[in-house]
């Protein structure tokens, strides 16, 4: 609050280094997943992407032999209603059957303890999305219940640390990594977050979800989880990152 009682708005991403220095950034990455059915030949999609500036990955759907999904990213929201929109309105993507129940959109965000915000918000999510050693994915949205928002900041921190510790343990073991996106007001189902789990094998990603079920956040403070898109990358763009 300012001296006159008016709230001061600050939409920067803010974190602290290990030494306590405050770091800020106005950059963030947006990601969107579109899922489709009716794909007879995935190679046609890959050929269409060749030579374009579309940045992202194509997945084949584990649960639908005709299913695919495209995840793309940009720092500019205009990209999704401009270049990407125009591209998807042309064959072969326009000939597919959209699965809007799987559409996800979100933005990277700072938790508060990242020493390097460019790495956390831009470079690392792109590296994971386009990493050839992380072909298996599980993408899903979630919504927290109101009970979580009523907890104190300290109580929330303890719950989130439990959740985060599981993810870090799987990451250190090389079994799975995540991409976390906030989607407040950006999702037609009023979800809060989009999560992408990525790894070299599928089973550890399922194990992450299973292990998360036992945490206080999932068991007590989630209103909704899913639907889950499960797939494997068959195309990944070359990373283009401006530091």
N, C-alpha and C positions, 0 to 999 in steps of 0.2 A: 504494500500500500504506500502511496505517496503521502506527503504531509497533509494534503487536503482530503485524504480518505478515499481518493479515486485509485482504483487498481491499475497498476502499471503492467502493460502487456508486453511480454518478451517471448517470442516464438523461436528463438535460437535454440539449437541443441547445446546443452550445457553439461560438462563433466568436470571431474577433478583428477589431476595426476596423483601419483603415489606421494609426492611431496606436498600435496594440498593446493597446487596451483590450479586456478579455474581456467578451463579451456572452453571455447565456444565455436560454433560453426553454423552457418546459415545454409549449408549444403545438406542434401539428403537424397536418397535414391528411391524412386517409385518402381514397383514391380506389379505386373498383371498377368494372371493366368486365364487363358481361354481354353476350354475343352470342347472337343467335337466328336461326333460319331460319323459313321458312313465313309471312313477312309479305307479304300481298298489298297492303295499303294502309297506308303509313306514317302517313298523316293520322290514322288511328284512334289510334295511339300518342300522337301530338302532342295530340290532343283530350283523351285520358285524363290527360295531364300538366298540362293547363291547370287552373289553380286549386288545384293541389297545392303542397306545400312541397318537392317533389323538386327537387334542385339538380343540374344537370349538362347533358349534351348527348346527342342522338340522332344516330347516324350511319347512313347507308345504306352497305351493304357493296359495295365495288367488285367483288369476286370472286364475288358471289352476288346475283342479281336479286331474291331473296326474303330476303336477309340484312340484319339491322340490329344495332346495338349501342347500349347505354345505358351511359354513364359518369356516375357520381354521386360526390358527395364530402360529407364531414362531418368535423368535428373530433372527433366522438364515435363510437367503434366500435359502440355500442349502436344507432345509427341504422340500420346495415346489417342487423342481426338484428331490428330493430323496425319502424319506419315503412317503410323500403324493402322489406323482406321481405314485409310484409303487402300493400303496393301491388302488387308483382310477382306475387302469388298470385291476383290478380283479373284478369278480362278487361280489355283485350285481350292483356296480356302473358302471362297464363296459357295462352292459346290458341296461343302460338308454340312452336317447337321449340328448346329450349336447345342451345347449342353449347359444352359445358363445356370443350372444349380451348382456347377463347379466354378463359376467365374469368381475370381478373387483379385483384389486390388489393395495395395497398402504402401506404406512409406517406412523407410528405416528410421530409427529413433535412438537417442542416447539414453542409457540406463542411469548414468551418472558417475561411473567410475572408469570410463574409457580414457586412457592417457593420450590416445591418438584418434581423434574423431574422424578424420578422413579414412583411416584404415577401418574403423568400426562401421561407419555409415556408407562408405562407397566401395573401397577396394576389396574388403573381405567378402561382402555379399556377392559381388561380381565374380570373385575368384572361386567361390564355392559353387555358384550357379553354373559356371562354365568349366569347372574342373573335370577333366576326363576321367579322373580316378574316383569321382563321386557320381556315377551314372544313375543309381537307384534313388528314387525320391518318394516321399509322402508329403503332400501338401494339404493343409486343412485350416479352416477358420475356427475361432472360438470366441465366446462371449462370457465375461465374468459375471457373476451374480452381484446383486446390490450389497450383499453381506460383506464382500471384500472391500468395497469402497467405504464401508462404515468402520473398518478397522483403523487403528492408529498407524502412523507411518512406521513405527518400530515393528508392530505386528506384521504389517505388509512386508517389510524388509526380511523378516525371519522366514516367512512363507516363500518369498521369491528366491531367497538364498537356497532353500531346500530344493526348489525346482531347478535353479541354475546349476547347482552342484552335480545333479544327475547328468545334465547336458555336457558339462565340462569333463566329467569322468569318461563318458563315451567318446568325446573329442580327443582326449589325451591318448586313449587306446586306439585311435584311428578307425573307430567303428561307425561314427556318425557325427555330423555337424548340422547346425541349424542356421536358418535365415529367419529373423523375427521382424515382422512388419506390423505397424499400427494401422488400423483401418477405421478409426472412429469417424462416423459420418460419411464413410466412403463405401459402405456395403449395404445392399438393399435389405439384408436380413438383420441389420443393426449389430453386427459383430464388432468386437473390439480389436482383435489381432488376427493376422494370418501367419501361420508357421510352416516353414519348409524344412523337412528333415532330409538330409542328403548323405549318401554313403556308398562305399564300394560294394556292399551286399545288402539285400533286403531285410534279412532276419534281424540284424541289430537295430534297424529303424523301428520295426515292430516292437522290439524289446524296449526301446525308449518309451514308446507310447504306453506299453504295459507297466513299466516302472513308474511313469508319471501318474498313473491311475491311483497310486497309493499315497501321493503327496496331499497335503492339506488343501493346496490350491485346487487341484482337480477334484478331489473327493468332496470338498465342502463349499468351494467358492466358484464353481463353474456352472453357468446356466445352460450352455450349449457347446457342443464340440462336433465338428464335421459339417458337411460330408468330407470324406477322405478321397483325394485323388492319389492313386498309386501307379507309378510308371517307371520307365527306364529311358534314359536319354539315347536318342539315335542321331541327334545333331546338336552341336553347341557352337555358337559363334566364337570367333576369336575375340579375346578380351580387349576392350578399348577403354582405358581409364585415364582420365586427366587428374593428376595428383593435386 
